[in-house]
């Protein structure tokens, strides 16, 4: 009878070790990168002050997440790092997010750029305040268009309109046409 109990105890120990091993494997490899990427994306989009004038990018390499991009205030930089740090499976966060300089010149360009694009008919849909698909980054008079648009016509129209905003020195169009995007 004693050997039967030992056999059952050994069997339970093997099962529990197998479960621990399976859980450990679920946080290693390419599959865990995808899980962490999804959680990082969701946590960034849920930042309370993350808006159309901010752009945060991320890269997951194992248990390390590297954040980059540009934001209008240091709160978003710190909040992004803090929320990503709390994601299970993330051991290290490298925060390379740049805080854009404060100034009336860039702020006036932001307002004019936003109004120009929002008043151009169908382009306003890309600028909705909750998780817009297009981000408008203004850095010392230089504009960068980031994100996704539905078609080439919207891509080119945004580019042309941004070039026409008074005070803009240059426009970098990093927009991706949704149909060209790899899914």
For each residue, the residues with C-beta under 8 A, 3 or more apart:
1: 4 5
2: 5 6
3: 6 7
4: 1 7 8
5: 1 2 8 9
6: 2 3 9 10
7: 3 4 10 11
8: 4 5 11 12
9: 5 6 12 13
10: 6 7 13 14
11: 7 8 14 15
12: 8 9 15 16
13: 9 10 16 17
14: 10 11 17 18
15: 11 12 18 19
16: 12 13 19 20
17: 13 14 20 21
18: 14 15 21 22
19: 15 16 22 23
20: 16 17 23 24
21: 17 18 24 25
22: 18 19 25 26
23: 19 20 26 27
24: 20 21 27 28
25: 21 22 28 29
26: 22 23 31 32 35
27: 23 24 32 35 63 88 89
28: 24 25 32 62
29: 25 32 33
30: 33 34
31: 26 34 35
32: 26 27 28 29 35 36 89
33: 29 30 36 37 60 61 62
34: 30 31 37 38
35: 26 27 31 32 38 39 89
36: 32 33 39 40 60 63 65 87 89 90
37: 33 34 40 41 58 60
38: 34 35 41 42
39: 35 36 42 43 87 88
40: 36 37 43 44 58 60 65 84 87 90
41: 37 38 44 45 58
42: 38 39 45 46
43: 39 40 46 47 80 83 84 87
44: 40 41 47 50 56 58 80 83 84
45: 41 42 50 131
46: 42 43 50 83
47: 43 44 50 76 79 80 83
48: 79
49: 54 73 75 76 79
50: 44 45 46 47 54 56 71 76 80
51: 54 72 129 132
52: 114 127 129 132 134 135 136
53: 72 110 135 136 137 138
54: 49 50 51 69 70 71 72 76 135 137
55: 69 70 71 135 137 144 146 147
56: 44 50 67 68 69 71 76 80 97
57: 67 68 69
58: 37 40 41 44 65 66 67 68 84
59: 65 66 68
60: 33 36 37 40 64 65
61: 33 64 65 66
62: 28 33
63: 27 36 89 90 91 92
64: 60 61 90 91 92 93 94
65: 36 40 58 59 60 61 84 87 90 92 93 94
66: 58 59 61 93 94 96
67: 56 57 58 80 81 84 93 94 95 96 97
68: 56 57 58 59 96 97 98
69: 54 55 56 57 97 98
70: 54 55 97 98 99 100 137 139 144
71: 50 54 55 56 74 76 77 80 97 98 99 100
72: 51 53 54 76 99 100
73: 49 76 77 99
74: 71 77 78 99
75: 49 78 79
76: 47 49 50 54 56 71 72 73 79 80 97
77: 71 73 74 80 81 95 97 99
78: 74 75 81 82
79: 47 48 49 75 76 82 83
80: 43 44 47 50 56 67 71 76 77 83 84 95 97
81: 67 77 78 84 85 93 95 97
82: 78 79 85 86
83: 43 44 46 47 79 80 86 87
84: 40 43 44 58 65 67 80 81 87 90 93
85: 81 82 90 93
86: 82 83 90
87: 36 39 40 43 65 83 84 90
88: 27 39
89: 27 32 35 36 63
90: 36 40 63 64 65 84 85 86 87 93
91: 63 64
92: 63 64 65
93: 64 65 66 67 81 84 85 90
94: 64 65 66 67
95: 67 77 80 81
96: 66 67 68
97: 56 67 68 69 70 71 76 77 80 81
98: 68 69 70 71
99: 70 71 72 73 74 77
100: 70 71 72 106 137 138 139
101: 106 139 140
102:
103: 106 107
104: 107 108
105: 108 109 140 141 167
106: 100 101 103 109 110 138 139 140 141
107: 103 104 110 111
108: 104 105 111 112 167
109: 105 106 112 113 138 141 143 165 167 168
110: 53 106 107 113 114 136 138
111: 107 108 114 115
112: 108 109 115 116 165 166 167
113: 109 110 116 117 136 138 143 162 165 168
114: 52 110 111 117 118 127 136
115: 111 112 118 119
116: 112 113 119 120 161 162 164 165
117: 113 114 120 123 124 126 127 134 136 158 161 162
118: 114 115 123 124 127
119: 115 116 124
120: 116 117 123 124 157 161
121: 124
122: 125 154
123: 117 118 120 126 127 154 157 158 161
124: 117 118 119 120 121 127 128
125: 122 128
126: 117 123 132 133 134 147 149 154 158
127: 52 114 117 118 123 124 132 134 136
128: 124 125 131 132
129: 51 52 132
130:
131: 45 128
132: 51 52 126 127 128 129 135 147
133: 126 147 148 149
134: 52 117 126 127 145 146 147 148 149 158 175
135: 52 53 54 55 132 145 146 147
136: 52 53 110 113 114 117 127 143 144 145 146
137: 53 54 55 70 100 143 144 145 146
138: 53 100 106 109 110 113 141 142 143 144
139: 70 100 101 106 142 144
140: 101 105 106 169
141: 105 106 109 138 167 168 169 170
142: 138 139 168 169 170 171 172
143: 109 113 136 137 138 162 165 168 170 171 172
144: 55 70 136 137 138 139 171 172 174
145: 134 135 136 137 158 159 162 171 172 173 174 175
146: 55 134 135 136 137 174 175
147: 55 126 132 133 134 135 174 175 176
148: 133 134 175 176 177 178 181
149: 126 133 134 154 155 158 175 176 177 178
150: 154 177 178 179
151: 154 155 177 178 179
152: 155 156 177
153: 156 157
154: 122 123 126 149 150 151 157 158
155: 149 151 152 158 159 173 175 177
156: 152 153 159 160
157: 120 123 153 154 160 161
158: 117 123 126 134 145 149 154 155 161 162 173 175
159: 145 155 156 162 163 171 173 175
160: 156 157 163 164
161: 116 117 120 123 157 158 164 165
162: 113 116 117 143 145 158 159 165 168 171 173
163: 159 160 168 171
164: 116 160 161
165: 109 112 113 116 143 161 162 168
166: 112
167: 105 108 109 112 141
168: 109 113 141 142 143 162 163 165 171
169: 140 141 142
170: 141 142 143
171: 142 143 144 145 159 162 163 168
172: 142 143 144 145
173: 145 155 158 159 162
174: 144 145 146 147
175: 134 145 146 147 148 149 155 158 159
176: 147 148 149 180 181
177: 148 149 150 151 152 155 180 181
178: 148 149 150 151 181
179: 150 151
180: 176 177
181: 148 176 177 178
182:
183:
